[in-house]
Amino acid sequence: MYYRLKEPWAFRGWGRSPFALQAQYGETKHDRPNFLSKEPFLELLYCNGEEGVDIDAFSERGQRVIRELLAHEGMEESVEPMEPLKPWQRYHVYPSCYAENVHWSITGKCNFNCRHCLVSAPDAHHPQLPLDDCLRIVDEMAMCGIKRTDITGGEPLTRKDFEEIVKALSERGIDIGVLFTNASLLTADTLDMLERYHQYPTYQLSFDGLGHHDWLRGVPGAEEQADAAFRLLRDRGLPVIVAMCIHRGNKDSLRATANYLASYDVRALRLNAPQELGVWKRYAEEYALSEDEAWEVYSAYITDYFADGMPLDIELDGYFSCKKGETDYKVSYVHHARPDSDWSKIPYCESMRYNIYIGPEGRLAPCMGFSDTALGERFPSVLEHHLGELTLKGYYFDVVQTKIADLLARNPECAACEYLPVCCGGCMVQGITDDGDYLIPDTRCCYFHKHIGEAAVREVADAAIAAAGLAKAGE
């Protein structure tokens, strides 16, 4: 019999699991892979439609995978040879750890002077790589089988050669998943250019509250420019999400801002307190909310959110998240590990295992939050070493492979804490010290569990749902 995967598929190999079977829809669209052990991975390489295969000779796992694929119409079988796979459909083994996405700062420069910038772009201490180096990074991503990158900066649209980078990504079958922009340079011509290269990103715009946006962004007219961008994107029917940094100055504008954004068909509003990194260190003492102040703001808005009919997706830091028009909310600070979990097998940060950050100077890091810390210079450059090699060994690999057990070994009080199964250490970046120690508990997450708690969030949310005359999820 002859077997062939029905959709275009690619194999992602030598990764952390270590092998993966990844579905691709078209030449660029992709889905998260299913991980396989080495034996069935190698066996399924023969399922190319051209070679006769006796699956009874396959391993038990290989046979099970094929049966599952056939049952779900993911594989076709024939007594005759089938059409050969197209070149872009062929199975590949990539010499790298699996990465689902690259978050890439294509420049450290910005035309704004944001008071909370993680990479300190207003100080211009980060370089902007020349185009040739950017194209080399694109090649490195392609050689590792990466199919998606989120583009950020600084402000990415300040690059005069932005189109050349977009063109290179498209030619190598890499989607721009999210384009992060302050919106000041976003024009119809930019949108037209992206569409010419078949790039249809989600646009994440920064907007920090009606009447307050100019202050945090450090330039007059920023709010007016954002408003024009919202109108442009709505008229083009393009997906938009908004990030808002909450602080003492704009905390009372949350409800009005959310409803304003919903009027422009913004899909989601994500609120976060600025991390005390980069430029924000200068302003945190005066403007940063305490955890109790943040909870006061968020708890008030949870009531407003349901009263206003859940006008858009909302994420209130780690406290609360909910989809538009739904009542099935989540408390992101809450994990669901078992008390008897083997902490040596649970990653400190799950996201870092599937996402890569490449900074404006070409350095590889687990996430953007590491870029402006004492650890920044310790991470390797993609321009000096092959990206795949860097994901498999070295300092970057060691940080990404950090387990919760490593945190507990350094912090025995966490190992004895009753909240460990729901906390799991919190966010690695939140605890980084000035000297670069990242095995420090996330004090914000810790405070939430010890002094606020999931029950308080659910009490507020459930009361708000009832007061709005809505039915809770599952009722």
LUMPA-414157 format. One line per 5 residues: their letters; for each residue x, y, z of C-alpha. Coordinates in nm, 2 decimals. Example, Ala and Ser with C-alpha at 12.3 -4.5 7.8 and 13.67 -1.06 7.14 Angstrom:
// residues 2
as = 1.23,-0.45,0.78  1.37,-0.11,0.71
// end
This chain:
// residues 475
myyrl = 0.00,0.00,0.00  0.10,0.36,-0.05  0.04,0.63,0.21  0.06,1.00,0.20  -0.03,1.27,0.44
kepwa = -0.34,1.44,0.29  -0.24,1.80,0.38  0.10,1.94,0.32  0.31,1.84,0.63  0.66,1.90,0.74
frgwg = 0.86,1.71,1.01  1.03,1.92,1.27  1.33,1.72,1.40  1.60,1.73,1.67  1.39,1.94,1.90
rspfa = 1.32,1.92,2.26  1.07,1.63,2.23  1.27,1.55,2.00  1.07,1.50,1.68  0.76,1.67,1.56
lqaqy = 0.50,1.63,1.28  0.36,1.97,1.18  0.06,2.05,0.96  0.09,2.33,0.71  -0.20,2.47,0.52
getkh = -0.08,2.63,0.21  0.28,2.73,0.17  0.29,2.95,0.48  0.01,2.87,0.71  0.09,2.63,0.99
drpnf = -0.04,2.46,1.30  0.13,2.35,1.62  0.29,2.01,1.57  0.24,1.68,1.73  0.56,1.55,1.88
lskep = 0.68,1.20,1.80  0.96,0.98,1.92  1.25,0.90,1.68  1.12,0.56,1.56  0.78,0.66,1.43
flell = 0.92,0.99,1.30  1.16,0.81,1.08  0.89,0.55,0.98  0.65,0.82,0.86  0.91,0.96,0.63
ycnge = 0.83,0.67,0.40  0.47,0.78,0.38  0.53,1.00,0.08  0.29,0.84,-0.17  0.57,0.71,-0.39
egvdi = 0.71,0.42,-0.19  0.51,0.10,-0.11  0.49,0.06,0.27  0.40,-0.24,0.49  0.28,-0.06,0.80
dafse = 0.26,-0.40,0.98  0.64,-0.38,1.00  0.62,-0.04,1.17  0.66,0.01,1.54  0.34,0.00,1.75
rgqrv = 0.36,0.38,1.79  0.41,0.43,1.42  0.11,0.21,1.34  -0.11,0.39,1.59  -0.01,0.73,1.44
irell = -0.11,0.62,1.09  -0.44,0.47,1.21  -0.52,0.80,1.38  -0.43,1.00,1.07  -0.64,0.77,0.85
ahegm = -0.94,0.79,1.09  -0.93,1.17,1.09  -0.87,1.20,0.72  -0.53,1.33,0.77  -0.37,1.06,0.55
eesve = -0.47,0.90,0.23  -0.39,0.54,0.12  -0.39,0.38,-0.23  -0.30,0.05,-0.39  -0.12,0.25,-0.66
pmepl = 0.16,0.52,-0.63  0.03,0.87,-0.58  0.13,1.21,-0.70  0.48,1.30,-0.57  0.50,1.57,-0.30
kpwqr = 0.58,1.92,-0.42  0.91,2.05,-0.30  0.76,2.27,-0.03  0.56,1.98,0.10  0.85,1.74,0.15
yhvyp = 0.94,1.63,0.50  1.23,1.80,0.66  1.45,1.75,0.96  1.56,2.08,1.11  1.88,2.10,1.31
scyae = 1.72,2.30,1.60  1.50,2.28,1.90  1.14,2.33,1.81  1.03,2.70,1.81  0.67,2.80,1.73
nvhws = 0.74,3.16,1.69  1.02,3.42,1.68  0.95,3.76,1.85  1.19,3.99,1.66  1.29,4.34,1.73
itgkc = 1.41,4.46,1.39  1.52,4.79,1.53  1.60,4.95,1.86  1.51,5.29,1.74  1.18,5.46,1.79
nfncr = 1.02,5.79,1.70  0.84,5.80,2.04  0.99,5.86,2.39  0.79,5.60,2.59  0.83,5.62,2.96
hclvs = 0.81,5.25,3.01  1.02,5.12,2.72  1.17,4.77,2.79  1.46,4.82,2.55  1.52,5.19,2.64
apdah = 1.47,5.29,2.28  1.45,5.66,2.36  1.81,5.65,2.48  1.90,5.48,2.14  2.15,5.26,2.31
hpqlp = 2.05,4.97,2.09  2.17,4.95,1.73  1.97,4.90,1.42  2.13,4.62,1.22  2.19,4.68,0.85
lddcl = 1.96,4.51,0.60  2.21,4.24,0.51  2.22,4.13,0.87  1.84,4.13,0.89  1.83,3.91,0.58
rivde = 2.08,3.68,0.73  1.85,3.64,1.04  1.56,3.56,0.81  1.77,3.29,0.65  1.86,3.15,0.99
mamcg = 1.49,3.13,1.08  1.41,2.96,0.75  1.69,2.70,0.80  1.53,2.62,1.14  1.19,2.56,0.99
ikrtd = 1.03,2.86,1.16  0.71,2.96,1.00  0.60,3.27,1.20  0.76,3.58,1.34  0.61,3.86,1.53
itgge = 0.77,4.19,1.44  0.84,4.46,1.69  1.10,4.73,1.78  1.16,5.00,1.89  0.92,5.11,1.62
pltrk = 0.95,4.87,1.33  0.80,5.11,1.07  1.08,5.36,1.12  1.30,5.13,0.91  1.32,5.26,0.55
dfeei = 1.39,4.91,0.43  1.10,4.75,0.61  0.95,4.63,0.28  1.27,4.45,0.20  1.25,4.25,0.53
vkals = 0.88,4.17,0.46  0.97,4.06,0.11  1.25,3.83,0.24  1.01,3.67,0.50  0.75,3.61,0.24
ergid = 0.99,3.45,0.00  1.10,3.21,0.27  0.74,3.12,0.37  0.75,3.29,0.70  0.43,3.46,0.82
igvlf = 0.42,3.79,1.01  0.19,3.69,1.29  0.17,4.01,1.48  0.30,4.35,1.39  0.36,4.56,1.70
tnasl = 0.35,4.94,1.62  0.28,5.27,1.80  0.06,5.35,1.49  0.22,5.68,1.42  0.36,5.56,1.08
ltadt = 0.09,5.32,0.99  -0.06,5.42,0.65  -0.28,5.27,0.38  0.04,5.23,0.17  0.19,5.01,0.45
ldmle = -0.12,4.79,0.45  -0.12,4.77,0.07  0.25,4.67,0.08  0.19,4.39,0.33  -0.10,4.25,0.13
ryhqy = 0.11,4.25,-0.19  0.35,4.01,-0.01  0.05,3.80,0.12  0.12,3.91,0.48  -0.19,3.95,0.70
ptyql = -0.07,4.01,1.05  -0.27,4.10,1.35  -0.19,4.46,1.44  -0.10,4.52,1.80  -0.12,4.89,1.88
sfdgl = -0.03,5.06,2.20  -0.29,5.28,2.36  -0.27,5.39,2.72  -0.60,5.55,2.80  -0.82,5.82,2.67
ghhdw = -0.66,6.15,2.76  -0.34,5.98,2.89  -0.18,5.82,2.58  0.04,6.12,2.49  0.20,6.13,2.84
lrgvp = 0.32,5.77,2.85  0.43,5.78,2.49  0.63,6.10,2.54  0.51,6.29,2.23  0.22,6.52,2.17
gaeeq = -0.04,6.40,1.92  0.02,6.03,1.98  -0.34,5.97,2.08  -0.47,6.15,1.77  -0.24,5.93,1.55
adaaf = -0.37,5.62,1.72  -0.73,5.72,1.66  -0.65,5.76,1.29  -0.49,5.42,1.28  -0.79,5.25,1.46
rllrd = -1.02,5.41,1.20  -0.80,5.29,0.91  -0.77,4.94,1.03  -1.14,4.91,1.11  -1.23,5.04,0.76
rglpv = -1.00,4.77,0.61  -1.15,4.50,0.83  -0.81,4.40,0.97  -0.76,4.24,1.31  -0.65,4.47,1.59
ivamc = -0.55,4.41,1.95  -0.44,4.68,2.20  -0.19,4.68,2.48  -0.24,4.93,2.76  0.00,4.99,3.04
ihrgn = -0.19,5.07,3.36  -0.05,5.31,3.61  -0.17,5.57,3.86  -0.22,5.83,3.60  -0.46,5.64,3.37
kdslr = -0.62,5.39,3.60  -0.96,5.58,3.61  -0.99,5.58,3.23  -1.01,5.20,3.18  -1.38,5.16,3.13
atany = -1.41,5.45,2.88  -1.10,5.33,2.70  -1.23,4.98,2.66  -1.57,5.10,2.52  -1.39,5.34,2.29
lasyd = -1.17,5.06,2.15  -1.47,4.83,2.11  -1.64,5.10,1.89  -1.35,5.06,1.65  -1.39,4.68,1.65
vralr = -1.07,4.62,1.84  -1.07,4.25,1.92  -0.88,4.25,2.25  -0.74,4.48,2.52  -0.45,4.35,2.72
lnapq = -0.36,4.54,3.04  -0.03,4.51,3.21  0.16,4.70,3.47  0.49,4.81,3.32  0.79,4.60,3.43
elgvw = 1.04,4.78,3.64  1.30,4.76,3.36  1.44,5.00,3.11  1.31,5.35,3.12  1.03,5.28,3.36
kryae = 1.27,5.25,3.65  1.27,5.64,3.65  0.89,5.66,3.69  0.79,5.35,3.89  0.81,5.50,4.24
eyals = 0.56,5.78,4.15  0.34,5.60,3.90  0.35,5.22,3.95  0.05,5.07,4.11  0.09,4.85,4.41
edeaw = -0.08,4.51,4.39  -0.36,4.62,4.61  -0.41,4.93,4.39  -0.41,4.72,4.08  -0.67,4.48,4.22
evysa = -0.89,4.77,4.31  -0.88,4.89,3.95  -0.93,4.55,3.80  -1.21,4.44,4.04  -1.40,4.76,3.96
yitdy = -1.36,4.70,3.58  -1.47,4.34,3.60  -1.81,4.46,3.72  -1.81,4.73,3.44  -1.70,4.47,3.18
fadgm = -2.00,4.25,3.23  -2.24,4.54,3.27  -2.12,4.67,2.94  -2.19,4.34,2.77  -1.83,4.21,2.74
pldie = -1.75,4.44,2.44  -1.41,4.29,2.35  -1.17,4.03,2.47  -1.00,4.14,2.79  -0.69,4.05,2.98
ldgyf = -0.63,4.22,3.31  -0.27,4.12,3.37  -0.27,3.78,3.55  -0.59,3.86,3.74  -0.86,3.80,3.49
sckkg = -0.92,3.72,3.12  -1.24,3.67,2.93  -1.36,3.65,2.56  -1.60,3.89,2.41  -1.96,3.80,2.47
etdyk = -1.87,3.50,2.70  -1.88,3.45,3.07  -1.62,3.17,3.08  -1.34,3.37,3.24  -1.00,3.26,3.36
vsyvh = -0.76,3.37,3.63  -0.42,3.35,3.46  -0.22,3.37,3.78  -0.37,3.03,3.88  -0.19,2.72,3.75
harpd = -0.32,2.37,3.81  -0.03,2.15,3.90  -0.06,1.86,4.13  0.09,1.90,4.48  0.30,1.58,4.42
sdwsk = 0.42,1.70,4.07  0.77,1.61,3.96  0.90,1.97,3.95  1.22,1.86,3.78  1.01,1.79,3.47
ipyce = 0.80,2.11,3.47  0.95,2.41,3.29  0.98,2.73,3.49  0.84,2.91,3.18  0.64,2.70,2.93
smryn = 0.63,2.99,2.67  1.00,3.01,2.64  1.01,2.65,2.51  0.81,2.75,2.20  0.91,3.11,2.15
iyigp = 1.23,3.28,2.07  1.32,3.65,2.11  1.58,3.81,1.88  1.68,4.16,1.99  1.77,4.46,1.78
egrla = 2.14,4.38,1.80  2.08,4.02,1.69  2.11,3.86,2.03  1.90,3.55,2.11  1.71,3.56,2.43
pcmgf = 1.42,3.36,2.59  1.19,3.66,2.58  1.20,4.04,2.55  1.20,4.09,2.92  1.56,3.96,2.94
sdtal = 1.69,4.21,2.69  1.75,4.51,2.92  1.87,4.32,3.23  2.22,4.24,3.35  2.19,3.91,3.16
gerfp = 2.15,4.08,2.82  2.51,4.06,2.72  2.54,3.70,2.81  2.31,3.58,2.54  2.47,3.48,2.21
svleh = 2.43,3.66,1.87  2.25,3.50,1.58  2.50,3.68,1.36  2.79,3.49,1.51  2.65,3.14,1.55
hlgel = 2.38,2.93,1.37  2.04,2.99,1.53  1.97,2.61,1.54  2.30,2.55,1.73  2.22,2.82,1.98
tlkgy = 1.88,2.66,2.06  2.05,2.32,2.13  2.33,2.42,2.37  2.49,2.71,2.55  2.37,2.98,2.79
yfdvv = 2.04,3.04,2.60  1.96,2.67,2.61  2.04,2.65,2.98  1.80,2.93,3.07  1.52,2.80,2.85
qtkia = 1.56,2.45,3.01  1.52,2.59,3.36  1.28,2.38,3.56  1.07,2.47,3.86  1.29,2.24,4.06
dllar = 1.58,2.48,4.00  1.37,2.76,4.15  1.28,2.55,4.45  1.64,2.45,4.51  1.74,2.81,4.54
npeca = 1.42,2.91,4.74  1.33,2.64,4.99  1.05,2.87,5.12  0.88,2.82,4.79  0.91,2.44,4.81
aceyl = 0.73,2.45,5.14  0.46,2.70,5.03  0.10,2.58,5.01  0.04,2.79,4.70  0.32,2.63,4.49
pvccg = 0.08,2.42,4.28  -0.12,2.72,4.18  0.17,2.96,4.16  0.45,2.76,4.00  0.70,3.04,4.05
gcmvq = 0.52,3.30,3.84  0.70,3.48,3.57  1.08,3.43,3.55  1.15,3.78,3.42  0.96,3.96,3.70
gitdd = 1.21,3.84,3.96  1.54,3.91,3.78  1.77,4.10,4.01  2.01,4.39,3.91  2.30,4.14,3.90
gdyli = 2.11,3.90,3.67  1.98,3.63,3.90  1.66,3.49,3.75  1.59,3.22,4.00  1.40,3.46,4.21
pdtrc = 1.03,3.42,4.28  0.78,3.65,4.11  0.68,3.87,4.40  0.37,3.99,4.21  0.23,3.64,4.16
cyfhk = 0.33,3.55,4.51  0.14,3.85,4.66  -0.17,3.77,4.45  -0.19,3.42,4.59  -0.11,3.51,4.95
higea = -0.31,3.83,4.98  -0.58,3.84,4.71  -0.64,3.50,4.57  -0.85,3.33,4.31  -1.16,3.32,4.53
avrev = -1.17,3.70,4.55  -1.16,3.73,4.17  -1.43,3.47,4.13  -1.65,3.64,4.39  -1.63,3.97,4.20
adaai = -1.68,3.82,3.86  -1.97,3.59,3.96  -2.14,3.88,4.13  -2.09,4.09,3.82  -2.23,3.82,3.59
aaagl = -2.54,3.79,3.81  -2.59,4.16,3.84  -2.58,4.19,3.46  -2.85,3.92,3.43  -2.61,3.68,3.24
akage = -2.58,3.31,3.27  -2.25,3.17,3.39  -2.07,2.94,3.16  -2.20,2.58,3.18  -2.54,2.68,3.32
// end
